[in-house]
Amino acid sequence: MIPEEIFKRRPRHNNTPASVLLIITNFIVTAGALSLFANKDNVNWFFWVIEAGLGLYNFFTIRRNREEFENKGILYSYVFSLVLLVAVFFLFRYM
């Protein structure tokens, strides 16, 4: 029989770290904005507005959860995800 603690462990994803949610949000918003506002020929100005808003969201999220981002492993994974976002931009743009 399965213990009840398994089902009560993660209600509404309260135990998901803010850094993981931030990285997932970055990828979802950037991929959606790229598919809607960029093609091989040009990038619409609204894409850059969305990315600026995402940058502000990142700034305030990191500022609110500063103690979590003081861990070097989490900080390196966040920076690596930003590098991957640049790679996703060029991959979507030139394919």
Beta strands, then each sheet from edge to edge (+ up, - down):
end
